[in-house]
């Protein structure tokens, strides 16, 4: 029983270390809902599309969530999106 616990703990530590060293491959866009003008950061690595489908992509792809928030802040400031 102790061996199995140690094996599981070792495997968990190894997987955590691997996940920490693997670079994240994120791809974010800013989408704007057509009926409200509200803009939302969308992670394109999610295997689904936003629902409902009344939205438009209003930004280029950016690599990080923070970069997408910067784009959203700029669009809020210039009036391209509503809060």
C-alpha positions in Angstrom: 0.0 0.0 0.0 2.8 2.4 0.9 4.5 1.7 -2.5 1.4 2.6 -4.5 1.0 5.8 -2.5 4.7 6.7 -3.1 4.4 5.9 -6.8 1.3 8.1 -7.2 3.0 10.9 -5.3 6.1 10.6 -7.5 3.9 10.6 -10.7 2.0 13.7 -9.5 5.3 15.6 -8.8 6.7 14.6 -12.2 3.5 15.7 -14.1 3.4 19.0 -12.2 7.1 19.6 -13.1 6.4 18.8 -16.8 3.3 21.1 -16.9 5.3 23.9 -15.4 8.1 23.6 -18.0 5.9 23.2 -21.0 5.1 26.6 -22.6 1.4 27.3 -22.8 0.0 27.7 -26.3 -2.8 30.1 -25.9 -4.4 32.1 -28.6 -6.8 34.9 -27.6 -9.1 37.2 -29.5 -11.5 39.9 -28.4 -15.1 39.3 -29.4 -17.9 41.9 -29.4 -21.5 40.9 -28.9 -23.6 42.5 -31.7 -26.7 43.2 -29.6 -25.0 44.8 -26.5 -21.6 46.0 -27.8 -20.0 44.2 -24.8 -16.5 42.9 -25.6 -15.1 39.7 -24.1 -11.8 38.0 -24.2 -12.1 34.6 -25.9 -9.6 31.8 -25.7 -9.5 30.2 -29.1 -8.0 26.9 -27.8 -11.4 26.1 -26.2 -12.9 23.6 -28.6 -16.3 25.3 -28.8 -17.6 28.6 -30.2 -19.2 31.3 -28.1 -23.0 31.0 -27.6 -25.1 32.6 -28.9 -23.5 33.2 -32.2 -24.3 36.9 -32.5 -20.7 38.1 -32.1 -17.9 39.5 -34.2 -14.2 39.0 -33.7 -12.8 42.6 -33.3 -9.1 42.0 -32.6 -6.1 40.2 -34.0 -4.9 37.1 -32.2 -2.7 37.8 -29.2 -0.6 35.2 -27.3 -1.6 36.0 -23.7 -4.7 36.8 -21.7 -3.1 40.0 -20.4 -2.4 41.2 -24.0 -6.0 40.6 -24.8 -7.0 42.7 -21.8 -4.8 45.5 -23.1 -6.6 45.3 -26.4 -9.9 45.4 -24.6 -8.8 48.4 -22.5 -7.8 50.3 -25.6 -11.1 49.5 -27.3 -13.1 50.6 -24.3 -11.1 53.9 -24.2 -11.8 54.6 -27.9 -15.4 53.5 -27.8 -15.1 50.4 -29.9 -16.6 48.3 -27.0 -19.0 49.0 -24.2 -18.4 48.0 -20.7 
